[in-house]
Amino acid sequence: MALSNKQSKRLGAIISVVFEEDLPQTSEKDLLGDGFITANKNAIGYSYDITEKGLDEKNRLCTLAGLNIKYKSELNNAIQTKKKETEETKS
């Protein structure tokens, strides 16, 4: 399924935060307002962190677009969850 124009812009902006690139001004307000990112003031301006809600939205949009873009921590959590499920099934 193809993403709408709004979804494509949102995914691009979220991925910009993930890869610590410059965030488009128009997307900044939307992502902050929707709770997908948080702003951190530092010496040279603002840096942005993705929230849990933002990770969920990234994963949802990536799934719709047929992409698989994950943080290493997300992959590690998935592996640990699989191990726990396997151990519970064996017990």
N, C-alpha and C positions, 0 to 999 in steps of 0.2 A: 504494500500500500504506500502511496506517495504521501509525503507530508504536505500540509497546507503551507502557504507563504508565512503565516504567523508562526507555525510550528517550526519551520525551517530556520527562521530568524532566531527563535528562542533556543533551539538546539545549538546553533552556531555560537550564540552568546555564552551558553553554559559551557560549551567545549573550550571557548576562549578562557574562561575562568579555570577550568581543569588544567589547561596547559600554560597558565599564567601569562597569557598574552593580553594586549590592550583590549578593553571592553568598549564596544560602541556606546556612545552617550545615550542614544535612544533606548538601548536595551538595558542599560544600567538601572534606570528608574523602574522599569517593569520587573526586572529580576529581584531588585531589593523590595519592591512593593509586594510581590507575590511570595516573598520569603524563601526564594531559591538560593540567594547568596547573602553574605554579610560583608560589610565594609570594615576594614581595619585601617585607621589613620597611621601612617608612618612618616618618616622624615621627608620623603620625596613625593608624597601624595597619598593615595589610597591603594590598598591591595584588597583583594576579594577572596573569600573562602566560600566554598560550596556547602550548603546545609544538607541535612538528611533529606529534606523535602526536595532540594535541588538534585540530589543523587537519584532519587526516585523518578523525578521528571526526566532526567537525562536517560535513565535506563528505559523508561516508557517510550520516549521519542526514538531512541536508538532501535528499540525492538520494532516499532512501527516502520522505521526506515530500513530495517534489515541489517543494522550495524551491530557490532559487538565491541564497544569501547568501555573498558573497565579500569579502575584504579587497581594497583597491585593489592591494596588492602581489601578491596572488594573480592578479588580472586582468592586471597588467603582466607577470608571469612567463608566463602563458598566451599572451599576445600575442608575447612574445619567442620562445617555443618554436615557435609557428606560423611566424614569420618564418624561423627557422633551418631548419625542415622544408621550407618552400617553396624556400629557397635551395639546399638539398641536392638537392631534386627537380629543380631546373633545371640543376644541374651535371652 
